[in-house]
Amino acid sequence: MDLSNGSTLKLRSGLRYRSAYDTNPLSSEAAALGYQPWVRTDEQYLGDLSATWSSSNDNLSLTAYVRNIGDNEHRTNATLNLIAQPMGPAIVSADTRLTEPLTFGFVLTARR
């Protein structure tokens, strides 16, 4: 969008869809003990917005952005570690990686 002083403003939005999927498999021993063989990650929608102002000579620009507007954190990977117990197996640790939470910021660019 052209502004009256010759500078420009660009608005952008994006929506990402990630379908449901199974993350790391458990060991065959864990599956044999009755644990589900996979860790399920549900479907997700992630939205982003940004606005960039550029000077009339393009020597200066400022971008403001917001990523993951809904602060929709979800598993991207999961690992479960099991040990045998007399009463049955027990989960002793679980490692999970999450997507980035709501993130926002500014980027200033100067050119000669």
C-alpha distance (Angstrom), angle and dihedral (degrees) to the residues before:
residue distance angle dihedral
M1 . . .
D2 3.82 . .
L3 3.79 116.3 .
S4 3.80 125.2 -148.5
N5 3.83 94.6 -106.1
G6 3.83 92.9 55.7
S7 3.78 95.6 -99.1
T8 3.80 122.4 119.3
L9 3.78 137.0 -134.8
K10 3.81 120.9 -155.5
L11 3.80 120.8 -167.6
R12 3.78 120.7 -163.6
S13 3.76 135.5 -179.0
G14 3.75 133.2 178.8
L15 3.76 138.9 -173.2
R16 3.79 122.4 -160.4
Y17 3.77 123.8 -165.2
R18 3.78 122.3 -159.8
S19 3.77 116.2 -170.9
A20 3.78 120.9 -139.1
Y21 3.78 115.1 -84.8
D22 3.78 143.1 169.9
T23 3.79 117.3 -106.7
N24 3.80 128.3 -155.8
P25 3.79 115.4 -16.7
L26 3.79 120.6 -119.2
S27 3.77 117.9 -123.0
S28 3.79 118.6 -84.3
E29 3.82 87.9 -113.5
A30 3.81 91.2 57.8
A31 3.80 91.2 46.4
A32 3.84 89.3 50.2
L33 3.81 88.7 54.3
G34 3.79 90.8 58.7
Y35 3.78 102.8 -94.3
Q36 3.78 117.0 135.4
P37 3.81 107.8 -97.0
W38 3.81 93.4 -131.1
V39 3.80 139.4 36.8
R40 3.81 108.4 -127.1
T41 3.81 123.2 -139.8
D42 3.81 114.9 -161.8
E43 3.79 125.2 -132.0
Q44 3.80 115.9 -83.0
Y45 3.79 139.9 -161.9
L46 3.82 117.6 -153.7
G47 3.81 124.0 -171.6
D48 3.80 130.5 -161.9
L49 3.82 133.6 -173.2
S50 3.80 133.5 -171.6
A51 3.78 139.2 170.9
T52 3.82 123.6 -162.4
W53 3.79 124.7 -165.9
S54 3.84 116.1 -164.6
S55 3.79 126.1 -170.3
S56 3.79 119.6 -118.2
N57 3.84 92.1 -101.4
D58 3.85 93.2 41.4
N59 3.82 90.7 -123.1
L60 3.78 92.4 120.1
S61 3.79 133.6 35.4
L62 3.78 136.1 169.9
T63 3.79 123.3 -160.7
A64 3.81 125.1 -168.4
Y65 3.79 116.0 -167.0
V66 3.79 142.1 -178.6
R67 3.80 120.3 -166.0
N68 3.79 125.6 -166.9
I69 3.80 92.3 12.6
G70 3.81 93.6 -170.6
D71 3.83 91.9 52.4
N72 3.79 85.7 -125.2
E73 3.80 104.4 174.7
H74 3.78 116.0 -176.9
R75 3.79 140.0 162.5
T76 3.76 117.3 -84.5
N77 3.80 93.6 174.5
A78 3.80 136.1 8.6
T79 3.79 131.8 -172.5
L80 3.82 124.1 -174.0
N81 3.80 123.1 -163.3
L82 3.81 116.9 -156.1
I83 3.80 134.8 -167.5
A84 3.78 128.5 -168.0
Q85 3.82 116.5 -107.7
P86 3.84 129.3 -176.7
M87 3.82 90.0 -112.2
G88 3.82 92.4 44.4
P89 3.78 137.5 -70.7
A90 3.78 121.2 -41.2
I91 3.76 131.1 -156.9
V92 3.80 106.7 -120.6
S93 3.78 98.6 179.0
A94 3.75 140.7 3.3
D95 3.79 125.6 -163.2
T96 3.79 118.9 -161.1
R97 3.78 130.8 178.0
L98 3.78 117.4 -155.0
T99 3.77 132.4 -158.7
E100 3.79 117.0 -106.2
P101 3.81 113.0 -75.7
L102 3.79 123.5 -130.7
T103 3.80 104.4 -42.5
F104 3.79 128.5 -174.6
G105 3.76 137.0 170.5
F106 3.77 150.6 129.3
V107 3.79 133.5 -97.8
L108 3.79 119.7 -158.8
T109 3.82 116.7 -164.9
A110 3.80 125.2 -171.0
R111 3.82 123.2 -174.5
R112 3.77 132.3 -176.0
